[in-house]
Each structure stands twice: as C-alpha cells, then as structure tokens.
Amino acid sequence: MKFIQTILLLFVMVSYAIASGQKRKCYVKKGNNTKPVETPSTNFNSTTTVTKKFYGITKDGKEAHLYSIKNSHGTEVVVTEYAAAIVNLFVKNDKNEIKDIVLGYDTLKGYEEDARSFGATVGPNTNRIANAKFTIDGVEYQLVKNNGENNIHTDANKGFQKQFWNAEIVENGVRFSYEMPDLYVGIPGNVKIHVTYTLNDENELRIQYNGVSDKKTIFNPTNHSYFSLAGCDAGREGLFNTELMLKASKFTELDATSIPTGKLIDVAGTPMDFTTPKKIGKDIYADYEQMTMVKGYDHNFAVDDYDGTLRLIARAKNDGRTMEVYTDRPGFQFYTGNNLVSIKGKGGMVYEAFDGFCLEAQFFPNSVNEPSFVSPVKDAGEEFSSATVYKFL
C-alpha cells in the first residue's frame, strides 16, 4: 500500500510540474508531431499543405480563421485575416525540436487590441514620416500625428494592421486582399493591395506584396513580426544570445525624433556594425548616441549593393536554428523591441523590452520627403510589387 501511495504521489508531482511548465511553453513540438486534424485545402499536388480552421469573431462580427501552411520538413506558418498577420511560425532546430519563433497572442482579441503590430501587415506606409505630412505633385497630404509631431506606421487605428482582409487559399499558401478608400488614412488613391504568404520545401517563407492605386501614392508596406529563434518564450536571454549578421555597411542617421537626417553613417567602428556576425546583446547597452536615444537598436539599415533585386540582407542564429532574410527593398528596420512593456502574450508569457527582434523590409523612413532616398511613390495605375523571404536552414 505504501508503495502504491508513493507512486501516486510521484504521479501527481510530475503532472503538476508538467502543467506548471506548460504555462510558459510557447507551442513547443517534438519531431513530426502535428496539431489536430483540420479541414484540408484544395489539392494543388504539392508537398505543402494548407488547412483552415475557425479562430474567432471580430468585434464587428466578422468570422476569422487560422490558415496553416506546412511543408514536408514540418515548418509551419499560421496566418489570419485580421491584419493579414502571422500568428505562429513553427521551425525545427538541429535537435529535431519544433518551436514557435514569433511573438504574439493566443486569441483573436489579442490581435484586435494589439498596439505593437505583432506579426501584422503594416501600411500603406511603414515607419515614420516627418511632421506627419508629405507632398505629391504639389498637393500636400496630412496624416495623423501619432509619434510626437511625426507619423509612424500610417494609422494605428485604420492602417493595414487594423483591417480585416479577404483570404483565398492558393498553391502553397494564402493570398490576402484589401481595398482602402481614397484618403481614408490621409494617403491618396483608392488602393488595392494583395499580400500572399507561401511556403516551399526549400524552407522559404515568401511574403509577396502587389498593389495598385488610381492616384499617385505611397506603397511601403511591411511585415512586423517579432522573432525569437530560441522560442517565443525565451525572453531577453533568447534575443541577447542570437548571433546576427547584416549585409549593411551603412545606416540612416536619426535626429532626436527618430527621423532620418538624410545622412548615411558607416557602421564600421560603431556598435551598429553587424557586417561580421555577433550576438545582438554584445553592444545593446553601448553608450552611443544613436542607440541611447532609442534605447537599443531601432534603425534603418541601407542594403549593400542595392539594385532592386531580391538579395540576402540578414542571417540570424540561435538554439540550432538559422534564419536568412532576403528582400528587394533598399532598407530594413532592425528593432529589438525596446518599447515592449508588460504585454501579455502567448501561453501567459509577459513580453518586456528585448524579448524579440524585427527585421522589417522597407523604403527608408521619411523617404517620401527626402529626395536623396529611393522613393516609395508609384504613379496611378503603376503596379507595386515587392517580396520578402525568410529562409530556414
């Protein structure tokens, strides 16, 4: 009897430990374990599968879904109509462990109330515009001032990141579509935009942007995922121990309000230098004015040898996972989540500063107002087309 009681006690203790541990687990998988069976997608004779399941009802009564795109290696990206957002990104490491490597929320409500754009498609313009205004062909357009006297990410309440997109399952992925009325956020033109997520068996997650407007306007959308290669519950240690290489020998100098001055600064000899791989945490507290003013890394880096074609811009490594990033844009924002404060995320995890990093492909901040920067403006009827690829090795 005593033996049985001991076994039962051990069972209870182990069960409690497992249950307690799961509160901070971030959707960890082992080997080829899969989620519950869902409704299969149209068969495109591909090794990549797309499945769809109910996610929730938005505040205005729309039915949202989770679309799971999974390849033969077990890599899986989960996206949803709200914000055309990445909700989960499961990637295997060299120990055959699969973890979710993006920060986010467990519920649809979390994304609706989100102020940090976790995983969202941001736009029509990402990043900052000085004095929240710009001029196209002699006409001045005023945006909301939501970052001091400046504008950031177009509109926190009405931008792409706060819209419900139409979804269509396509080969190897999902295409989201949205139409924004003329001047709805202060930007000219009736804008039609498509964002397509695809995943292939080369472990490449591709985000393809295509848009057109009936007026000359800005096209500068991006994806605002926060990555943590050691798992989305790895916290600050996970970010600090991530080894990063950036194919960028210059960055745009910031003024006191985080608007580029128009000057490009060489990274050589500064804490901004990631041309040789180093851990993100190595210099994150450096006494360097361009960093102290933004409390870490929150800067636009200029892509080396930019020519408008898709090219490698970054390589990050941690916990046996390697992620390469490619884009055809002239720049990218490297951001280390400096302004995250007590945000309740997945699995009960509370996100704080430095819990995740962003690599946001973009035209330079304020490029619509800075003649020396590559322009984000497209003519009426001219197609905007751009791609960003995340490749996992």
Residue, then its C-alpha position, 0 to 999 in steps of 0.5 A: m500500500k505504501f508503495i502504491q501511495t508513493i507512486l501516486l504521489l510521484f504521479v501527481m508531482v510530475s503532472y503538476a510540474i508538467a502543467s506548471g511548465q506548460k504555462r510558459k511553453c510557447y507551442v513547443k513540438k517534438g519531431n513530426n508531431t502535428k496539431p489536430v486534424e483540420t479541414p484540408s485545402t484544395n489539392f494543388n499536388s504539392t508537398t505543402t499543405v494548407t488547412k483552415k480552421f475557425y479562430g474567432i469573431t471580430k468585434d464587428g462580427k466578422e468570422a476569422h480563421l487560422y490558415s496553416i501552411k506546412n511543408s514536408h520538413g514540418t515548418e509551419v506558418v499560421v496566418t489570419e485575416y485580421a491584419a493579414a498577420i502571422v500568428n505562429l511560425f513553427v521551425k525545427n532546430d538541429k535537435n529535431e525540436i519544433k518551436d514557435i519563433v514569433l511573438g504574439y497572442d493566443t486569441l483573436k482579441g489579442y490581435e484586435e487590441d494589439a498596439r505593437s503590430f505583432g506579426a501584422t501587415v503594416g501600411p500603406n506606409t511603414n515607419r515614420i514620416a516627418n511632421a506627419k505630412f508629405t507632398i505629391d505633385g504639389v498637393e500636400y497630404q496630412l496624416v495623423k500625428n501619432n509619434g510626437e509631431n511625426n507619423i509612424h506606421t500610417d494609422a494605428n487605428k485604420g492602417f493595414q494592421k487594423q483591417f480585416w482582409n479577404a483570404e483565398i487559399v492558393e498553391n502553397g499558401v494564402r493570398f490576402s486582399y484589401e481595398m482602402p478608400d481614397l484618403y481614408v488614412g490621409i494617403p491618396g488613391n483608392v488602393k488595392i493591395h494583395v499580400t500572399y504568404t507561401l511556403n516551399d520545401e526549400n524552407e522559404l517563407r515568401i511574403q509577396y506584396n502587389g498593389v495598385s492605386d488610381k492616384k499617385t501614392i505611397f506603397n511601403p508596406t511591411n511585415h512586423s513580426y517579432f522573432s525569437l529563434a530560441g522560442c517565443d518564450a525565451g525572453r531577453e536571454g533568447l534575443f541577447n544570445t542570437e548571433l546576427m549578421l547584416k549585409a549593411s555597411k551603412f545606416t540612416e542617421l536619426d535626429a532626436t525624433s527618430i527621423p532620418t537626417g538624410k545622412l548615411i553613417d558607416v557602421a564600421g567602428t560603431p556598435m551598429d556594425f553587424t557586417t561580421p556576425k555577433k550576438i545582438g546583446k554584445d553592444i545593446y547597452a553601448d553608450y552611443e548616441q544613436m542607440t541611447m536615444v532609442k534605447g537599443y537598436d531601432h534603425n534603418f539599415a541601407v542594403d549593400d549593393y542595392d539594385g532592386t533585386l531580391r538579395l540576402i540582407a540578414r542571417a540570424k542564429n540561435d538554439g540550432r536554428t538559422m534564419e536568412v532574410y532576403t528582400d528587394r527593398p533598399g532598407f530594413q528596420f532592425y528593432t529589438g523591441n525596446n518599447l515592449v512593456s508588460i504585454k501579455g502574450k502567448g501561453g501567459m508569457v509577459y513580453e518586456a523590452f528585448d524579448g524579440f527582434c524585427l527585421e522589417a523590409q522597407f523604403f527608408p523612413n521619411s523617404v517620401n520627403e527626402p529626395s536623396f532616398v529611393s522613393p516609395v511613390k508609384d504613379a496611378g495605375e503603376e503596379f507595386s510589387s515587392a517580396t520578402v523571404y525568410k529562409f530556414l536552414 
